[in-house]
Amino acid sequence: MYVRRLELVDFRSYERVEIDLNPGGNVLVGSNGVGKTNLVEALGYVATLASHRVATDAPLVRAGADAAVIRCAIVHDARELLVELQLVPGRANRARLGRSPVRRARDVLGALRLVLFAPEDLELVRGDPAERRRYLDDLLVTRMPRYAGVRADYERVVKQRNALLRTAYLARRAGRPRGTRPRPEAGDPELGGAATDLSTLDVWDTHLAHHGAELLAGRLELVAALSPHVTKAYDAVAAGRGAAGMSYRCSVDLTDVPPDRPALQAALAAALAGSRAAEVERGVTLVGPHRDDLALSLGPLPVKGYASHGESWSYALALRLAAYDLLRSDGIEPVLVLDDVFAELDAGRRERLADLVAGASQLLVTCAVAEDVPRALRGARYEVAGGEVRRVE
């Protein structure tokens, strides 16, 4: 798989730009701030329907424009597919596959398999659990696009359930004498009208357990498949300096729970029932995949809080390389993007990384200094400046 052509209209800093890309190596060279990352961000958006840099679409639309357009021609097995996305802040995005409109933007997921490593990925190691959950879920959707629907359904249920709990929490606070902190059950008369509303929590519990079990099962299967790739990738990048490991940390006790969906659904339902009083008291859902984490380790120690900057950087890179290797093992080789990576690596890590990715079907590298990129990866070279992209060799 490779991207043959990328066209952007009113995306980030670009009023309009077109770039023809090659299979194999492609190096985008330019000073900091000229828009190199904007180009690969657009490709990442086609693959995941999200930016790796911002949480909403509004910053992706050029200042003064109403919408942005991304067009991407993807070649796989000698067949070309055109994907087009229109990003309109505050409204649902529109999408086309092969020039035909699709009902939902997420129907384009799977058209482009891409793994992007960027400086922001250091947050996978040092940041909050939400970063690691997103890493898992994005990879899960890339492997099996149907999980986009599972993910969306689960997030919708959590949002609705939290809104119900929050309404009850605020109603209780409004009717509580100042300075008191009772712990009411769901049917406590102090809740007033909110008690009637909370009767629907049983319905939302059922939905959360159902969708949550599906998402949880997918994550558990993914971590089991991914873990050996992480160990191998870290060993290759760091030249054997420590054994990398990972495990799934669940908000529900899964001891003696088989990893099948009915058992996981029953475990989630039981955990929700057990946490009901605490959730009503705090006004938030405390149980489910949205509270889980991916535990990362080097030897016997957790990476977060113990790893050096170099070890953290190598671990983040290993997570992306592991995702790349796992996707390759599924039979479809993804596009690999390394955004401003080599400037952060010493000479040894640069060469080891080059050896690992030199055989990629398509590799895109961004850099400020062309000499930072190992010779084996240079391929086609493009200069990025002044809102334009020009091929120079």
C-alpha positions in Angstrom: 0.0 0.0 0.0 1.2 3.5 -0.7 -0.2 7.0 -1.2 0.3 8.2 -4.8 -1.0 11.7 -4.4 -2.1 14.1 -1.7 -4.1 17.3 -2.3 -5.1 19.8 0.4 -7.5 22.7 0.2 -7.6 25.2 3.1 -6.0 22.7 5.4 -3.9 24.2 8.2 -1.4 26.6 6.6 -2.2 25.5 3.0 -4.6 27.3 0.7 -4.0 24.7 -1.8 -1.2 22.2 -2.3 -0.7 19.0 -4.4 2.1 16.5 -3.9 2.8 13.3 -5.9 4.6 10.7 -3.7 6.6 7.6 -4.6 6.6 4.1 -3.2 9.7 3.6 -1.0 11.3 6.6 0.7 10.0 10.2 0.6 11.8 12.9 2.6 10.1 16.3 3.2 12.7 18.9 4.1 12.1 22.4 5.4 12.7 24.8 8.3 10.6 24.5 11.4 7.1 25.9 11.1 6.8 25.7 7.3 4.1 23.1 7.2 5.9 19.7 6.9 3.9 18.2 9.8 0.7 19.6 8.3 1.1 17.3 5.3 1.6 14.1 7.3 -1.1 15.2 9.7 -3.6 15.2 6.8 -2.6 11.6 5.9 -3.0 10.6 9.5 -6.5 12.1 9.5 -7.5 10.0 6.4 -6.3 6.9 8.3 -7.9 7.6 11.7 -10.4 10.5 11.2 -8.5 12.4 13.9 -5.5 14.6 14.3 -2.5 13.5 16.4 -2.0 17.1 17.4 -5.4 18.6 18.3 -8.6 17.3 19.8 -11.0 19.1 17.4 -11.2 19.8 13.7 -11.5 23.6 14.0 -7.7 24.2 14.0 -7.3 22.1 10.9 -9.3 24.6 8.8 -7.2 27.5 7.4 -8.0 30.8 9.1 -10.7 32.6 7.1 -12.0 29.4 5.4 -15.2 27.7 6.1 -14.0 24.1 5.4 -11.0 22.1 4.6 -10.6 19.3 2.0 -8.2 16.4 2.0 -8.0 14.2 -1.2 -5.8 11.2 -1.1 -5.1 8.7 -3.9 -4.2 5.3 -2.4 -2.7 2.4 -4.3 -3.1 -1.2 -3.1 -2.7 -4.4 -5.1 -2.3 -2.3 -8.3 -5.7 -0.7 -7.7 -6.2 3.0 -6.9 -8.8 4.4 -4.6 -9.5 8.1 -4.1 -10.6 9.2 -0.6 -12.0 12.7 -0.1 -12.8 14.3 3.2 -14.5 17.6 3.8 -13.9 19.0 7.3 -16.5 21.6 8.5 -16.1 22.7 12.1 -19.3 22.3 14.1 -20.9 20.0 11.6 -20.5 16.4 10.5 -17.7 15.8 8.1 -18.5 14.6 4.6 -16.6 11.8 2.8 -16.3 10.2 -0.6 -14.8 6.9 -1.6 -13.9 6.6 -5.3 -15.9 9.8 -6.0 -19.1 8.4 -4.5 -20.4 9.8 -1.2 -20.6 7.5 1.8 -23.3 7.7 4.5 -20.8 8.2 7.4 -17.3 9.6 7.4 -16.1 6.5 9.3 -17.0 4.4 6.3 -13.6 5.4 4.8 -11.7 3.9 7.7 -9.5 1.0 6.4 -8.9 2.6 3.1 -5.5 3.8 4.2 -3.4 1.9 6.7 -0.8 4.2 8.2 1.4 4.3 11.2 2.6 7.8 12.2 5.4 8.4 14.8 5.7 12.1 15.9 7.3 13.9 18.9 3.9 14.0 20.5 4.1 10.3 21.0 6.3 10.8 24.0 3.0 11.3 25.8 2.2 7.6 25.2 4.9 6.9 27.8 4.8 10.0 30.0 1.2 11.2 29.6 -2.2 10.3 31.0 -3.9 6.9 30.4 -6.2 8.6 27.8 -3.2 8.7 25.5 -2.5 5.0 25.7 -6.2 4.1 25.4 -6.3 6.2 22.2 -3.2 4.4 20.9 -4.9 1.0 21.5 -8.3 2.1 20.0 -6.8 3.7 16.9 -4.8 0.6 16.2 -7.8 -1.6 16.9 -9.8 0.4 14.4 -7.0 0.3 11.8 -6.9 -3.5 12.0 -10.7 -4.0 12.2 -12.7 -0.9 11.1 -15.9 -2.3 12.6 -14.5 -1.2 16.0 -15.0 2.4 15.0 -18.7 1.8 15.5 -18.1 -0.1 18.8 -16.0 2.7 20.0 -18.5 5.4 19.1 -21.4 3.4 20.7 -19.5 3.0 23.9 -18.5 6.7 24.1 -22.1 7.7 23.5 -23.3 5.5 26.3 -20.7 6.8 28.7 -21.6 10.4 27.8 -25.4 9.8 28.4 -24.8 7.9 31.6 -22.5 10.6 32.9 -25.0 13.3 32.0 -27.7 11.4 34.0 -25.4 10.9 37.0 -24.3 14.6 36.9 -27.9 15.8 36.8 -28.7 13.7 39.9 -25.5 14.9 41.6 -26.4 18.6 41.0 -30.0 18.1 42.1 -28.8 16.5 45.3 -26.3 19.3 46.0 -29.0 21.9 45.4 -31.3 20.3 48.0 -28.5 19.5 50.6 -28.0 21.7 53.7 -24.7 23.5 53.6 -21.9 21.5 55.2 -23.6 18.0 55.1 -22.2 15.1 53.1 -24.8 12.2 53.1 -24.3 9.1 51.0 -27.7 8.4 49.5 -28.6 5.3 47.6 -30.3 5.7 44.2 -33.8 5.6 45.7 -33.1 8.1 48.5 -35.9 10.6 48.8 -33.3 13.4 49.1 -32.7 13.0 45.4 -36.2 14.3 44.7 -37.0 14.2 40.9 -33.5 12.9 40.2 -34.4 9.6 41.9 -36.9 8.9 39.1 -34.4 9.7 36.4 -31.8 7.4 38.1 -34.2 4.5 37.5 -33.0 4.6 33.9 -29.4 3.8 35.0 -30.2 0.1 34.8 -30.9 0.6 31.0 -27.6 2.4 30.5 -25.8 -0.2 32.6 -26.9 -2.8 30.2 -25.8 -0.8 27.2 -22.4 0.0 28.8 -21.7 -3.6 29.8 -22.6 -4.8 26.2 -20.6 -2.2 24.3 -17.8 -2.1 26.9 -17.4 -5.9 26.8 -17.0 -5.7 23.0 -14.4 -2.9 23.3 -12.6 -4.6 26.2 -12.4 -7.9 24.4 -10.9 -6.2 21.4 -8.3 -4.4 23.5 -7.3 -7.6 25.4 -6.8 -9.5 22.1 -4.8 -6.6 20.7 -2.5 -6.3 23.7 -1.8 -10.0 23.6 -0.9 -9.8 19.9 1.0 -6.6 20.2 3.1 -7.3 23.3 5.8 -9.5 21.7 6.2 -6.9 18.9 6.8 -4.2 21.5 9.5 -6.3 23.2 11.2 -7.0 19.9 11.0 -3.4 18.6 12.4 -1.9 21.8 15.3 -4.4 21.9 16.1 -3.5 18.3 16.0 0.3 18.8 17.7 0.3 22.2 20.3 -2.4 21.3 19.2 -4.7 24.1 19.3 -2.2 26.9 16.3 -3.5 28.9 13.3 -5.7 28.3 10.1 -3.9 27.4 6.8 -5.3 28.5 3.2 -4.3 28.5 0.0 -5.4 30.2 -3.6 -4.3 30.2 -4.8 -2.6 33.5 -8.5 -2.9 33.8 -10.8 -1.0 36.1 -12.7 -4.2 36.6 -11.2 -7.2 38.4 -10.8 -9.8 35.7 -9.3 -12.5 38.0 -10.7 -15.9 36.9 -12.8 -14.1 34.2 -12.3 -15.8 30.8 -11.6 -13.2 28.0 -14.8 -14.0 26.1 -17.4 -11.4 25.5 -20.3 -12.9 27.6 -18.0 -13.3 30.6 -16.6 -9.8 30.2 -20.1 -8.3 29.9 -21.2 -10.1 33.1 -18.1 -8.8 34.9 -18.8 -5.2 33.8 -22.4 -5.5 34.8 -21.5 -6.7 38.3 -18.9 -4.0 38.7 -21.4 -1.3 37.7 -23.9 -2.6 40.3 -21.2 -2.6 42.9 -20.1 0.9 42.2 -23.6 2.4 41.9 -23.5 4.3 45.3 -20.1 5.8 44.7 -21.1 6.8 41.2 -24.2 8.5 42.4 -22.2 10.3 45.1 -19.6 11.5 42.7 -21.8 12.1 39.6 -19.6 10.2 37.1 -19.1 6.7 35.7 -16.3 4.9 37.5 -16.2 1.6 35.8 -15.5 0.6 32.2 -12.9 0.7 29.4 -12.8 4.5 29.6 -11.1 4.1 33.0 -8.5 1.5 31.9 -4.8 1.9 31.2 -1.9 0.2 29.3 0.9 -0.6 31.8 4.3 -0.2 30.2 7.5 -1.5 31.8 11.2 -1.9 31.4 12.4 -4.9 33.3 10.8 -4.8 36.7 10.1 -1.1 36.7 7.3 1.0 35.2 8.4 3.2 32.3 6.5 6.2 33.6 8.5 7.9 36.3 11.6 5.7 36.0 12.7 5.8 32.4 15.2 8.4 31.1 14.4 10.7 28.3 16.2 8.5 25.8 14.5 5.3 27.1 11.1 7.0 27.0 11.7 8.2 23.4 12.9 4.7 22.4 9.8 3.1 24.1 7.4 5.5 22.3 9.1 4.6 19.0 8.9 0.9 19.8 5.1 1.2 20.3 4.7 2.6 16.8 7.1 0.1 15.2 5.2 -2.7 17.0 2.0 -1.4 15.5 3.6 -1.3 12.1 4.9 -4.9 12.4 1.5 -6.1 13.7 -0.3 -4.6 10.7 2.3 -6.1 8.3 1.7 -9.5 9.9 -2.0 -9.1 9.0 -1.1 -9.1 5.3 -1.4 -5.4 4.4 1.7 -3.4 4.7 0.9 0.1 6.0 2.4 3.4 5.1 5.0 4.5 7.7 5.5 8.1 8.7 8.4 9.4 10.8 7.7 13.0 11.7 10.8 14.9 12.9 12.2 11.8 14.5 15.9 11.6 13.6 16.9 14.9 15.2 16.0 13.4 18.6 18.1 10.2 18.1 21.8 9.6 18.5 23.8 8.1 15.6 23.4 4.6 16.8 19.6 4.7 17.2 19.3 6.4 13.8 21.1 3.6 12.0 19.2 0.9 13.9 15.9 2.6 13.1 16.9 2.9 9.4 17.7 -0.8 9.3 14.3 -1.6 10.7 12.2 0.5 8.3 14.3 0.5 5.1 12.1 -2.1 3.5 8.8 -0.2 4.0 6.5 -0.2 1.0 6.2 3.6 1.5 8.1 5.7 4.1 7.6 9.4 4.6 10.2 11.3 6.7 10.0 14.9 7.7 13.2 16.8 8.8 14.7 20.2 9.1 18.1 19.0 8.0 18.4 16.4 5.3 21.7 15.1 6.6 19.9 13.9 9.8 18.2 11.2 7.7 20.3 8.0 7.2 21.3 7.6 3.5 19.4 4.3 3.2 16.1 6.2 3.7 16.5 9.3 1.6 14.7 8.3 -1.7 12.7 11.1 -3.3 13.3 14.5 -1.7 10.8 17.5 -1.4 11.4 21.0 -0.2 8.7 22.6 1.8 8.6 26.4 2.0 6.2 29.3 1.6 3.1 27.1 1.4 4.5 25.1 -1.5 6.0 21.6 -1.9 8.6 21.1 -4.6 10.3 17.9 -5.6 14.1 18.5 -5.9 15.5 15.0 -6.5 
